[in-house]
């Protein structure tokens, strides 16, 4: 029986435990560049013992950013600082992963703490936005331009180039973001996709872009390295994307080289009624795992060590992703290990606070080049 602190092997990569830091936007970049904030933010979670540390959504094009302050991977110059972050995460014994994304009609928005319009105009520092169809996300949002088939192929190419850059930066895991109402989810959901060409209408057509991107990225992402996909298992809206469609999608993605499905939900409709509660999305990770045979990750209001351990022990998921709880407590895995009775290595610098007989990482091991 697996447990929270058992290693997880995906292709040639073995995570030291089943705890992952979920991608969380920091709105702290300029022109897509990572900086000291990202180094400290991600590095501290690696020092805290997480087995996998995922970056926030890294935009594959400037137009694909959620906000002007989002992380990017559309430029070769982005590689250098990201590589520094990857190096530190690896020194801590964790694995660095990157989430590749395009925001579609949910792009060109201000950071959440700014009291500004829902969608930024060009005069406010925004840019023209695109989507499968010319349908705004909500009242007050700018109407996006419907992508042409040629523009769709450009986006596929952008994901491929982003994957190449991620590999050069040293990332060992890549995740394609097809959830939360962003571009690839917009193509999946009939709420946002009303196209009449080969990218709209039927299930086969609405899922085509994601399948094309997975195939293209897998073509440049090394065979020995894992590829993840994050999905919204349901829109929580009648007539929208739902769990049955998600199951069929996963059955198609697994043979294309996807190693784990990161199961989230919602994001397509701002008025969806979502039954928030502890582990409210874990049911989707369990169902996808059970009915497709694929590995899954569970995310969403997972806060207690016993709760996370139960998710793994009961076979609901293979990986637990912490989001807000990881923001509140960067060293959550160290506390969880102590509460659950497992030993994981602490940084030597913190050893005086560690439980008795706890292994440590020595400074000379951490900082050698």
Secondary structure by P-SEA (a helix, b strand, c coil): cccccbbbbccccccccccccccccccccccccccaaaaaaaaaaaaacccbbbcccccccccccccccccccccccaaaaaaaaaaaaaaacbbbbbbbbcccccccccccccccccccccccccccccccccccccccccccccccaaaaaaaaaaaaaaaaaaaaacccbbbbbcccccaaaaaaccccccccccccccccccaaaaaaaaaaaaacccccbbbbbbbcccccccccccaaaaaaaaaaaaaaccccccccccccccccccccccccaaaaaaaaaaacccccccccccccaaaaaaaaaaccccbbbbccccccccaaaaaaaaaabbbbbcccccccccccbbbbbcccccccc
